[in-house]
């Protein structure tokens, strides 16, 4: 057996798990992923359950995947930066495959935080709506807050507070 044949044979024997690891690292280079997301993507790619669990254990051991850290990062991104409601953030985290226990620990429902975020969102949006009639502004802001996942109660309270300031 010459050197080329030996290299090809050794690549085949180690290639399956290595390919799974490389693919997982490639996915993680784009954005953080939960354990469940990574398992699903590896399964779709055709890797065996043994290879998947081996790769997941390896990545958890070197702390490249951590559902708790991912949930904290998502909380900051979704609630602080995108000004989504906590309900919407919870839904997105659920869709990303983060376990319910972790979501419940990270997102402790706080009505005042939702109201503050809704006010910030309104303040940002009202600048672009200043040429519209008051009723149309109110409708547009109401719809925006609904799309961002805020409850009707929060929306009504915040819009009443804003209306008092406008009049």
C-alpha positions in Angstrom: 0.0 0.0 0.0 1.5 3.4 -1.0 1.3 6.6 1.1 -1.7 8.0 -0.8 -3.8 4.9 -0.3 -2.9 4.9 3.4 -3.8 8.6 3.8 -7.2 8.0 2.1 -7.9 5.0 4.3 -7.0 6.8 7.5 -9.2 9.8 6.4 -12.1 7.5 5.9 -11.8 5.8 9.3 -11.7 9.1 11.2 -13.7 11.2 8.7 -17.2 10.7 9.9 -16.8 12.1 13.4 -14.4 14.7 12.3 -16.7 15.8 9.5 -19.5 16.1 12.1 -17.3 18.1 14.4 -16.1 20.4 11.5 -19.7 20.9 10.4 -20.8 21.7 14.0 -18.0 24.2 14.3 -18.9 25.8 11.0 -22.5 26.2 12.2 -21.3 27.7 15.4 -19.1 30.2 13.5 -22.2 31.8 12.1 -24.1 32.2 15.4 -24.7 30.6 18.8 -26.9 27.5 18.7 -28.6 25.4 21.3 -27.9 21.7 21.8 -31.2 20.9 20.2 -30.6 23.0 17.2 -27.2 21.5 16.7 -28.5 18.0 17.1 -31.2 18.6 14.5 -28.8 20.1 12.0 -26.3 17.3 12.4 -29.1 14.7 12.1 -30.4 16.4 8.9 -26.8 16.2 7.5 -27.0 12.5 8.0 -24.7 11.8 11.0 -25.5 8.9 13.3 -26.8 9.4 16.9 -23.5 8.2 18.3 -21.5 10.8 16.3 -23.9 13.5 17.2 -23.8 12.8 20.9 -20.0 12.6 20.7 -19.7 16.0 19.0 -22.2 17.6 21.4 -20.4 16.2 24.4 -17.1 17.5 23.0 -18.5 21.0 22.3 -20.1 21.2 25.8 -16.8 20.1 27.4 -14.9 22.9 25.7 -17.8 25.2 26.4 -18.6 26.1 22.8 -22.3 25.3 23.3 -24.0 26.3 26.5 -27.8 26.7 26.5 -27.8 29.0 29.6 -25.3 31.4 28.1 -27.1 31.4 24.8 -30.4 32.2 26.6 -28.7 35.1 28.4 -27.3 36.5 25.1 -30.7 36.1 23.4 -32.4 37.9 26.3 -30.1 40.8 26.0 -30.4 40.9 22.2 -34.2 40.4 22.0 -35.4 42.5 25.0 -32.7 45.2 25.3 -31.7 45.7 21.7 -34.8 44.7 19.7 -37.2 45.9 22.4 -39.4 42.8 22.1 -41.7 41.8 24.9 -40.7 39.0 27.3 -43.5 36.9 25.8 -42.0 37.2 22.3 -38.5 36.5 23.7 -39.7 33.4 25.4 -41.4 32.2 22.2 -38.2 32.8 20.1 -36.0 31.0 22.7 -38.5 28.1 22.7 -38.2 27.9 18.9 -34.4 27.9 19.2 -34.6 24.8 21.3 -33.6 26.2 24.7 -35.0 24.0 27.5 -38.1 25.5 29.3 -36.4 25.4 32.7 -33.5 27.6 31.5 -36.0 30.0 29.8 -38.0 30.3 33.0 -34.9 31.1 35.0 -33.6 33.7 32.6 -36.9 35.4 31.9 -38.6 36.3 35.1 -41.7 38.2 33.9 -41.5 41.8 34.9 -44.3 44.1 33.8 -42.4 47.2 34.5 -39.6 46.2 32.2 -42.1 45.4 29.4 -43.6 48.9 30.0 -40.3 50.6 29.9 -39.3 48.8 26.7 -42.7 49.7 25.1 -42.1 53.3 26.0 -38.7 53.3 24.4 -40.0 51.7 21.3 -42.8 54.3 21.1 -40.3 57.1 21.6 -38.2 55.8 18.7 -41.2 55.3 16.4 -43.1 58.5 17.2 -40.4 60.6 15.6 -41.1 59.2 12.2 -44.9 59.5 12.7 -45.0 63.2 13.7 -46.8 64.3 10.5 -49.8 61.9 11.0 -53.0 62.7 12.8 -53.1 61.6 16.5 -55.5 58.8 15.9 -53.4 57.3 13.1 -50.3 57.6 15.2 -52.1 55.8 18.1 -53.2 53.0 15.7 -49.7 52.6 14.2 -48.1 52.5 17.6 -50.7 50.0 18.9 -50.1 47.7 15.9 -46.3 48.0 16.3 -46.5 47.0 20.0 -48.8 44.1 19.1 -46.3 42.8 16.5 -43.5 43.1 19.1 -45.5 40.8 21.4 -46.8 43.2 24.1 -50.0 42.5 25.9 -53.1 44.6 25.3 -53.0 45.7 28.9 -49.4 47.0 28.6 -50.2 48.6 25.2 -53.2 50.5 26.6 -51.4 51.7 29.7 -48.4 52.9 27.8 -50.5 54.6 25.1 -52.5 56.4 27.8 -49.3 57.7 29.4 -48.0 58.9 26.1 -51.3 60.6 25.2 -51.2 62.5 28.4 -47.8 63.8 27.5 -48.8 64.8 24.0 -51.9 66.7 25.0 
